[in-house]
């Protein structure tokens, strides 16, 4: 049973026909560890109890897939109501398919709801993935074979590169940074998000809390407000990594608030972060030249 009687709000997952909770369990936090199975299972099981339906992961996230597998293997009925995502950073068809086989085995499941081309950064990435024998062939083949329901792409370095990927590739979803820092910088929210929306591609908001660095209760930048900011951008789901069941419950509570953050609240957060936006977008590496 959920720990709160009110339901988490749900949203369409792009044009896929799927419906997911507006907040999801991210693959970071305690999930991206080794040797912490009990703590990781507690986080996953709390998310299930809170009725969160979107679950993030990646082949390279330490033992994250094994943690999920230890839960789904024991509770296949619970898995039936879950939208499970994972990712492969393989750039060629052979390595990507190997990742998928290992992912399914570790998770003890027979398919993924979403399989994502992980961390696309450069023009070289685009060319290798989409070229002959590239990873994109593996993703399309896996979808045709029913091993994955939908395919997606993720990136947090260069909005131009990610925009090109979702424009040129037959993806159903994109994962990208969604936070006030990005609103101040422009790029992901001013170019990639509109491109995804126009194509009907589901948008998964990551870096919502900036790995916790953006939370400043003293200044009024609470975790809840940051989640509500992300949801106000019209995305499909906002995900956050959690270290404890308490953090999962707080994430779920943010998803139960009836309305996203209003325009005034959004603007206040953007102006709060604007003077420091360049260095706070740590996940971008070298920030590209962007015209908002």
VMD Tcl script that draws the C-alpha trace (Angstrom):
set ca {
  {0.00 0.00 0.00}
  {1.23 3.55 -0.65}
  {2.51 5.49 2.33}
  {0.23 8.38 1.36}
  {-3.39 7.84 0.35}
  {-3.30 10.46 -2.43}
  {-2.13 9.33 -5.85}
  {0.99 10.54 -7.61}
  {0.01 12.49 -10.72}
  {0.50 10.69 -14.03}
  {1.41 11.88 -17.51}
  {1.45 10.47 -21.04}
  {4.86 9.11 -22.04}
  {5.12 11.01 -25.30}
  {3.20 9.41 -28.15}
  {3.85 5.84 -26.95}
  {0.40 5.37 -25.44}
  {1.98 4.60 -22.06}
  {1.13 6.49 -18.88}
  {3.75 6.93 -16.13}
  {3.90 8.69 -12.80}
  {5.24 12.22 -13.14}
  {8.17 11.36 -10.85}
  {10.40 8.33 -11.21}
  {13.19 6.59 -9.33}
  {16.54 7.62 -10.80}
  {19.43 5.22 -11.29}
  {21.88 7.19 -9.14}
  {21.87 7.42 -5.34}
  {22.24 4.11 -3.55}
  {21.42 2.21 -6.73}
  {24.72 3.19 -8.35}
  {26.84 1.32 -5.82}
  {28.22 -2.11 -5.10}
  {27.79 -4.08 -1.90}
  {24.70 -2.20 -0.68}
  {22.00 -4.64 -1.71}
  {19.85 -4.28 1.40}
  {19.81 -0.48 1.24}
  {19.14 -0.53 -2.51}
  {16.29 -3.00 -2.19}
  {14.76 -0.85 0.55}
  {14.77 2.14 -1.82}
  {13.21 0.15 -4.69}
  {10.57 -1.41 -2.46}
  {9.67 1.97 -0.98}
  {9.19 3.33 -4.50}
  {6.87 0.41 -5.25}
  {4.95 1.06 -2.04}
  {4.61 4.74 -3.00}
  {3.14 3.68 -6.38}
  {5.98 5.18 -8.43}
  {5.88 3.45 -11.82}
  {8.98 4.76 -13.68}
  {12.37 3.16 -12.82}
  {15.71 4.22 -14.28}
  {18.90 2.23 -14.64}
  {21.94 1.70 -16.90}
  {24.27 -1.13 -17.74}
  {27.23 0.91 -16.41}
  {25.58 1.89 -13.09}
  {27.59 -0.46 -10.89}
  {25.25 -3.10 -9.39}
  {22.04 -1.19 -10.10}
  {20.68 -3.81 -12.49}
  {21.45 -6.60 -10.04}
  {19.63 -4.73 -7.28}
  {16.54 -4.45 -9.45}
  {16.84 -8.11 -10.40}
  {16.88 -9.16 -6.76}
  {13.51 -7.40 -6.35}
  {11.84 -8.36 -9.63}
  {13.01 -11.96 -9.28}
  {11.24 -12.22 -5.95}
  {8.20 -10.15 -6.97}
  {7.34 -10.66 -10.66}
  {3.81 -9.41 -10.01}
  {5.20 -6.06 -8.88}
  {7.32 -5.83 -12.04}
  {4.15 -6.22 -14.14}
  {3.03 -2.69 -13.22}
  {6.43 -1.05 -13.64}
  {7.91 0.94 -16.54}
  {11.53 -0.24 -16.40}
  {14.23 1.60 -18.32}
  {17.91 0.91 -18.80}
  {20.69 2.05 -21.12}
  {23.66 0.90 -23.16}
  {26.74 2.99 -23.87}
  {27.77 0.59 -26.64}
  {28.46 2.40 -29.89}
  {28.34 -0.62 -32.21}
  {25.62 -3.20 -32.78}
  {27.50 -6.14 -31.26}
  {28.43 -4.45 -27.97}
  {24.96 -2.94 -27.56}
  {23.23 -6.30 -28.02}
  {25.65 -7.88 -25.54}
  {24.72 -5.16 -23.04}
  {21.02 -5.85 -23.57}
  {21.39 -9.59 -22.96}
  {23.34 -8.91 -19.76}
  {20.84 -6.29 -18.63}
  {17.87 -8.63 -19.00}
  {19.72 -11.44 -17.22}
  {20.82 -9.23 -14.32}
  {17.36 -7.75 -13.93}
  {15.68 -11.18 -14.20}
  {13.16 -9.86 -16.73}
  {12.31 -10.77 -20.32}
  {12.02 -7.25 -21.73}
  {12.66 -3.58 -21.05}
  {9.97 -0.97 -21.39}
  {12.60 1.54 -22.52}
  {16.15 0.92 -23.75}
  {18.25 4.05 -24.25}
  {21.36 4.95 -26.21}
  {23.43 6.26 -23.33}
  {25.28 9.59 -23.04}
  {25.55 10.86 -26.60}
  {28.08 13.71 -26.60}
  {29.77 14.38 -29.94}
  {29.38 14.33 -33.70}
  {31.62 11.26 -33.67}
  {29.10 9.55 -31.36}
  {26.29 10.38 -33.77}
  {28.21 9.02 -36.74}
  {29.33 5.80 -35.03}
  {25.91 5.02 -33.56}
  {23.96 5.67 -36.76}
  {26.53 4.32 -39.22}
  {26.71 0.78 -40.68}
  {26.98 -1.75 -37.87}
  {26.30 0.97 -35.32}
  {24.36 0.69 -32.07}
  {21.21 2.17 -33.59}
  {20.81 -1.03 -35.61}
  {20.79 -3.00 -32.35}
  {18.14 -0.78 -30.79}
  {15.85 -0.99 -33.80}
  {16.31 -4.77 -34.01}
  {15.62 -5.23 -30.28}
  {12.39 -3.25 -30.57}
  {11.27 -5.33 -33.56}
  {12.09 -8.52 -31.65}
  {10.04 -7.44 -28.61}
  {13.01 -7.39 -26.25}
  {12.31 -3.69 -25.68}
  {9.04 -1.82 -26.10}
  {10.53 1.59 -26.83}
  {13.93 3.10 -27.59}
  {15.42 6.37 -26.45}
  {18.55 8.47 -26.27}
  {20.20 10.31 -23.37}
  {22.66 13.17 -23.15}
  {23.73 16.00 -20.87}
  {26.78 17.51 -22.56}
  {25.70 19.29 -25.74}
  {22.08 20.22 -26.48}
  {22.81 20.57 -30.19}
  {24.03 16.98 -30.42}
  {21.05 15.64 -28.48}
  {18.64 17.67 -30.59}
  {20.12 16.20 -33.75}
  {19.79 12.68 -32.34}
  {16.09 13.00 -31.57}
  {15.45 14.73 -34.89}
  {17.27 12.16 -37.03}
  {16.72 8.88 -35.15}
  {13.50 6.85 -34.66}
  {13.47 7.30 -30.88}
  {10.45 7.30 -28.60}
  {12.07 9.12 -25.68}
  {14.88 11.46 -24.71}
  {16.51 11.96 -21.31}
  {18.06 15.38 -20.70}
  {18.84 17.89 -17.92}
  {15.83 19.87 -16.69}
  {16.51 22.42 -13.96}
  {16.76 26.20 -13.36}
  {20.42 26.23 -14.40}
  {19.42 24.97 -17.83}
  {16.70 27.60 -18.04}
  {19.33 30.26 -17.39}
  {21.84 28.85 -19.90}
  {19.49 27.94 -22.74}
  {19.94 24.98 -25.04}
  {18.35 21.87 -23.61}
  {15.15 23.66 -22.59}
  {15.03 26.12 -25.48}
  {15.98 23.80 -28.35}
  {16.02 20.11 -27.41}
  {12.75 20.17 -25.46}
  {10.74 21.92 -28.21}
  {12.17 19.53 -30.82}
  {11.12 16.54 -28.72}
  {7.67 17.97 -28.10}
  {7.12 18.66 -31.81}
  {8.02 15.05 -32.65}
  {5.93 13.57 -29.83}
  {9.01 12.16 -28.09}
  {8.69 11.55 -24.36}
  {11.00 13.71 -22.24}
  {12.64 12.34 -19.09}
  {14.05 15.10 -16.91}
  {17.35 14.28 -15.20}
  {19.80 16.39 -13.17}
  {16.66 17.85 -11.60}
  {18.44 18.36 -8.27}
  {21.92 18.73 -9.73}
  {23.08 15.65 -7.78}
  {21.85 17.47 -4.68}
  {24.06 20.52 -5.30}
  {21.10 22.73 -6.19}
  {19.22 22.12 -2.95}
  {19.52 25.13 -0.67}
  {16.72 25.25 1.86}
  {18.07 28.50 3.31}
  {17.56 30.28 -0.01}
  {14.30 28.49 -0.70}
  {15.59 26.07 -3.34}
  {14.12 22.94 -1.80}
  {14.13 19.54 -3.45}
  {10.37 19.75 -3.78}
  {10.51 23.11 -5.57}
  {13.19 21.84 -7.96}
  {11.06 18.82 -8.85}
  {8.04 21.05 -9.34}
  {10.15 23.35 -11.56}
  {11.08 20.40 -13.75}
  {7.47 19.26 -14.02}
  {6.39 22.77 -15.00}
  {8.45 22.46 -18.20}
  {5.92 20.02 -19.65}
  {8.13 16.92 -19.47}
  {6.81 13.35 -19.17}
  {8.61 12.40 -15.95}
  {11.20 13.86 -13.58}
  {13.64 11.34 -12.09}
  {15.91 11.62 -9.08}
  {18.37 9.22 -7.50}
  {17.60 8.40 -3.88}
  {19.86 7.26 -1.06}
  {17.17 6.31 1.48}
  {13.49 5.38 1.71}
  {12.90 8.83 3.21}
  {14.17 10.48 0.03}
  {11.93 8.23 -2.05}
  {8.92 9.26 0.02}
  {9.83 12.94 -0.45}
  {10.12 12.44 -4.21}
  {6.73 10.77 -4.30}
  {5.21 13.58 -2.23}
  {6.46 16.15 -4.77}
  {4.62 14.16 -7.43}
  {1.35 14.40 -5.52}
  {1.17 18.20 -5.57}
  {-1.75 19.07 -7.87}
  {-0.09 21.85 -9.86}
  {3.48 22.42 -11.09}
  {5.38 25.46 -9.90}
  {3.82 28.70 -11.14}
  {5.60 31.14 -13.44}
  {6.65 33.47 -10.63}
  {8.18 30.59 -8.68}
  {10.01 29.37 -11.77}
  {11.41 32.83 -12.50}
  {12.60 33.22 -8.92}
  {14.57 29.98 -9.12}
  {16.04 30.86 -12.50}
  {17.26 34.25 -11.26}
  {18.67 32.62 -8.11}
  {20.86 30.32 -10.19}
  {21.62 32.61 -13.14}
  {24.86 34.19 -11.76}
  {26.38 30.75 -11.20}
  {24.81 28.81 -14.07}
  {28.00 28.35 -16.07}
  {29.82 26.45 -13.35}
  {26.76 24.77 -11.89}
  {26.12 22.90 -15.14}
  {28.98 20.60 -14.13}
  {27.53 17.69 -16.09}
  {28.07 19.51 -19.40}
  {31.85 19.43 -19.13}
  {33.01 22.17 -21.50}
  {29.88 24.21 -22.16}
  {29.28 24.67 -25.89}
  {28.39 27.99 -27.46}
  {24.62 28.30 -27.30}
  {22.14 30.80 -28.67}
  {19.05 30.59 -26.41}
}
mol new
graphics top color blue
foreach p $ca { graphics top sphere $p radius 0.5 }
foreach p [lrange $ca 0 end-1] q [lrange $ca 1 end] { graphics top cylinder $p $q radius 0.2 }
display resetview
